[in-house]
Amino acid sequence: MTGRTPRLSRLRRVVPEGRGGRPADARPARPEQARGAKPRRRGAQPKVVALGGGMGLSASLAALRRITGDLTAVVTVADDGGSSGRLRDELGVLPPGDLRKALAALCGDDDWGQTWARVIQHRFQSQGDLHEHAVGNLLIVALWEQLGDHVQALDLVGKLLGAHGRVLPMSAVPLELQALVRGHDLERPDEVDTVRGQATVALTPGEVQSVHLVPSDPPAVPEAVDAVLDADWVVLGPGSWFSSVIPHLLVPDLLDALVETKARRVLSLNLAPQPGETEGFSPQRHLEVLGRHAPKLALDVVLADEAAVPDRDSLTDAAKRFGAAVELAPVARTDGTPRHDPELLAAAYDRIFRMHGRIGPWR
């Protein structure tokens, strides 16, 4: 832990009507002992698992490491662009880029942590083959080849960096993201095409209808499944909705763990639609497409920035279908960019864990 105290923030709860009753396919509200949860000693930290990829997951991790030392990141492995894509194509390895970003986000705020965060994020600039390769990508892949174990190698990198948490891939095999997109070809705006590759899906000018993975039933990393089942809290999002958030729900064993876990689940919404991938999406539409991909998934809390929700009633109705309450809080940076402020987001998570947890306080 960094020892920093997140700035206090105003958190507004929007409770759906009929909060006492959940949808038939969602988890009913039950006492802790009825759910079989293990009692935790007073003062213990919550076990938190955060799922996602890219800068969205990094933002969540930078916040969560401020409030718990028991933190695990589960990261998508479908990236096929940039340095990650080149290493994947040349060596047949998992794309290391999102794993690297997660490790950098878990680095401490001291000189050691910030130095290593800069080092692994550093990209070479040259006229040769090293151009735009990230140092951390090369380090991770080298350890994979040396140790022959994805998890052991990432744990070793985390130890070197002094990371405040653990980073795991969601699957041990490289995955291809495919999407059904209406209007991907601008000359055929009404036709639906299959678009292949995370980098292409993220930038499509069309409307993404759904996504799937190839292979369609990839094996989950067992440590990731165990972490979800053993967690007190699971945080999904923010991040690129179709290419970083939803893919976790397309790994069968990981989805089963998310459905069956006794942990409480928080869905953290983005601050703004993403050009290309979710252009024009309202906050409630993000929930609707999530539900189409994982109809059995229940949630406890949906967190959104209060300034990014123009229609609070519609978001409340959409969250109610998951059995979730809506929490609105100022979590955006004040510079006008659609980026989360780590301390404000930390304060929001901390407040949610205390308000909605069955046990606590942890600190």
Order of alpha helices (4+ residues) and beta strands (2+ residues): beta-beta-alpha-beta-alpha-alpha-alpha-alpha-alpha-beta-beta-beta-alpha-beta-alpha-beta-alpha-beta-alpha-beta-alpha-beta-alpha
